[in-house]
Amino acid sequence: MPLVSLRAKLNTLLAVMHASFKQLRAMEEDGSAPPGFVADAVTLFIRDADRILTDLAGLMKQRVVDVDKADALVRQLKGSCISIGAKKLGVSCTYFRRFYKEKPKGCLFVLTLLRNEFYDVRNKFQTMMHLEQQIEAYSPK
C-alpha cells in the first residue's frame, strides 16, 4: 500500500510540471538516457539557478547596475527553466526582466519574489526525487 500512496504523491507533483521535465523522465524510463540522468539534471539546475540568483542579488545591490550582465543572467536562468520544465519560474524571469530594465535600483523586491519562486520549484524537485527513491526502495527487483 505505501507504494501506491508514494506513486500518487509523485503523480500529483508531476501533473504541475511542464512537459520538458516529463520528457526527461521518459528518456530515463525508456533507456535512452542513463539511470540517474533526471537526478543529475535537477541537481545541476538547482545549483546553477541558486548561483545565478545570488549573482543577480549582488548586481542589484551595486551603485550602478550592469543591466547587460543582469540580462544575460536572467536569460540563462530562463533557458534553464525551460529545459528542466520549471515553467512558472521561467515566467517569473520574464517579469523580473521587464521590471529591472525600467527600474534596476528598485527591483530587489521583485528579485525576492523570483527567489521565492525558485525555492518553491526546488522544493518540488527535491520532493519528487525523494519520492522516486522511496518508490524504488519499495519496488520489487
C-alpha distance (Angstrom), angle and dihedral (degrees) to the residues before:
residue distance angle dihedral
M1 . . .
P2 3.84 . .
L3 3.80 89.3 .
V4 3.82 91.4 58.1
S5 3.81 91.1 48.2
L6 3.81 92.4 48.7
R7 3.79 92.0 49.3
A8 3.81 90.7 49.2
K9 3.82 90.7 52.8
L10 3.80 91.2 47.6
N11 3.81 92.2 48.5
T12 3.81 90.2 51.0
L13 3.81 90.6 55.0
L14 3.80 92.3 44.1
A15 3.80 90.6 52.8
V16 3.80 90.7 66.7
M17 3.79 95.1 46.2
H18 3.77 123.1 95.9
A19 3.80 121.4 -104.1
S20 3.84 91.5 -104.9
F21 3.80 91.8 68.5
K22 3.79 91.6 45.5
Q23 3.80 88.7 52.1
L24 3.82 90.9 52.8
R25 3.80 89.8 52.4
A26 3.80 91.6 47.5
M27 3.81 90.5 53.2
E28 3.78 90.6 54.5
E29 3.81 92.9 45.1
D30 3.81 94.9 50.3
G31 3.80 92.7 46.3
S32 3.81 97.8 -113.2
A33 3.82 87.9 115.9
P34 3.81 124.6 42.9
P35 3.82 121.9 -103.7
G36 3.79 110.1 -84.0
F37 3.81 93.1 28.7
V38 3.81 94.1 122.3
A39 3.80 93.2 45.2
D40 3.81 90.1 50.4
A41 3.82 92.1 47.7
V42 3.81 91.9 49.3
T43 3.81 92.6 46.6
L44 3.80 91.1 49.9
F45 3.81 91.8 47.2
I46 3.81 92.6 50.6
R47 3.81 92.8 47.7
D48 3.80 94.4 46.9
A49 3.81 95.2 43.2
D50 3.80 91.4 50.5
R51 3.83 90.7 50.1
I52 3.82 91.8 48.2
L53 3.80 92.2 50.0
T54 3.81 90.7 48.9
D55 3.82 90.2 49.9
L56 3.82 90.7 48.7
A57 3.80 91.4 50.8
G58 3.81 89.3 52.7
L59 3.80 91.7 49.5
M60 3.79 93.5 48.5
K61 3.80 91.3 53.5
Q62 3.80 93.6 55.5
R63 3.78 119.8 104.9
V64 3.80 90.5 -121.4
V65 3.79 113.6 30.6
D66 3.80 116.8 -141.4
V67 3.80 95.9 -135.3
D68 3.82 93.3 -173.8
K69 3.80 92.1 54.9
A70 3.81 91.1 46.1
D71 3.80 89.6 49.2
A72 3.81 91.7 52.0
L73 3.81 91.1 50.4
V74 3.80 93.4 48.8
R75 3.80 91.6 48.0
Q76 3.80 89.8 50.1
L77 3.81 91.0 50.7
K78 3.78 92.2 46.7
G79 3.81 91.1 51.0
S80 3.79 90.4 51.3
C81 3.79 90.0 49.5
I82 3.78 91.3 53.0
S83 3.80 94.0 48.4
I84 3.82 94.5 48.8
G85 3.80 96.6 40.1
A86 3.82 100.7 -109.3
K87 3.79 93.2 140.5
K88 3.81 98.5 162.9
L89 3.80 91.8 51.0
G90 3.82 88.9 49.8
V91 3.80 90.0 54.3
S92 3.80 89.3 49.7
C93 3.82 88.0 54.4
T94 3.81 89.2 56.4
Y95 3.80 91.7 52.1
F96 3.79 92.5 46.7
R97 3.80 91.0 49.5
R98 3.80 91.9 53.0
F99 3.77 92.2 48.4
Y100 3.81 100.3 47.8
K101 3.80 92.9 47.7
E102 3.81 87.9 60.7
K103 3.82 99.7 36.2
P104 3.82 112.2 11.4
K105 3.80 94.8 170.8
G106 3.80 95.1 50.6
C107 3.75 99.3 50.7
L108 3.80 103.1 88.1
F109 3.80 87.7 100.3
V110 3.81 91.1 53.2
L111 3.81 89.3 46.9
T112 3.81 88.2 54.8
L113 3.80 89.2 54.3
L114 3.80 90.0 49.3
R115 3.80 90.6 49.6
N116 3.82 90.9 49.1
E117 3.79 89.8 52.2
F118 3.81 88.2 51.7
Y119 3.82 90.5 51.5
D120 3.80 89.6 52.6
V121 3.82 92.3 50.4
R122 3.80 91.6 44.4
N123 3.80 91.2 51.9
K124 3.81 91.6 49.8
F125 3.80 91.7 50.2
Q126 3.79 92.2 47.2
T127 3.80 91.1 48.7
M128 3.80 91.0 49.5
M129 3.79 92.1 49.9
H130 3.81 90.8 48.6
L131 3.81 91.6 49.1
E132 3.81 90.9 49.3
Q133 3.81 90.0 52.1
Q134 3.80 90.5 50.5
I135 3.80 91.9 47.8
E136 3.79 90.6 50.5
A137 3.80 90.3 50.5
Y138 3.84 91.5 52.8
S139 3.79 95.9 41.6
P140 3.79 118.3 99.1
K141 3.76 112.9 -109.1
